[in-house]
Amino acid sequence: MAIRRLAGGVILSLGLNAAIAAEPPTTAIIGTPPQPAWSQLNAQQKSALAPLSKNWDSMENIRKKKWLGIADRYPAMKPDEQQRMQDRMREWAALSPSERNKVRDTYKDFNQLPTEQKQVVKQKWEAYSSLSPEERQRVRESGRSSKLLTPTSASVAPESPPTPAHTSGVQNQ
């Protein structure tokens, strides 16, 4: 009797394990482990990430991890690249959370454009970059720059490039 129960339990166990192994999980939770607080960063990281110091402790772990990766590459950058990165971090830190989300969405939209359309946007950005600060402000105020990636303009060459914050290269932070 005990042997039958044991055999039945083994068979039941094997059956359940086979059923579990046969079905892949319906969802996977991928999390980023906790990242260090500002006070836990080393001197090199603090130096590289200085523009983000005020916001660091309130950032999501995935964002901190991304910035730490940039801080690791920072010493190998040329001085002009380091300066550009610091400037972009300052610009990013000055944005409100809603502005950051808008920039991220624009960046995602840009990455989904066909290659030809990306080239048009890049050419327009180069033209925009050569404008005087006053002309840039006029373009931003006209609202044409915000229409760059709208679905209706995807098949037509855009009239003006995105604002500097939209193409600063510091997306997804």
Summary of the structure (lengths in Angstrom):
residues: 173
radius of gyration: 25.1
end to end distance: 64.4
largest distance: 92.0
contacts: 386
relative contact order: 0.09
helix: 68%
strand: 0%
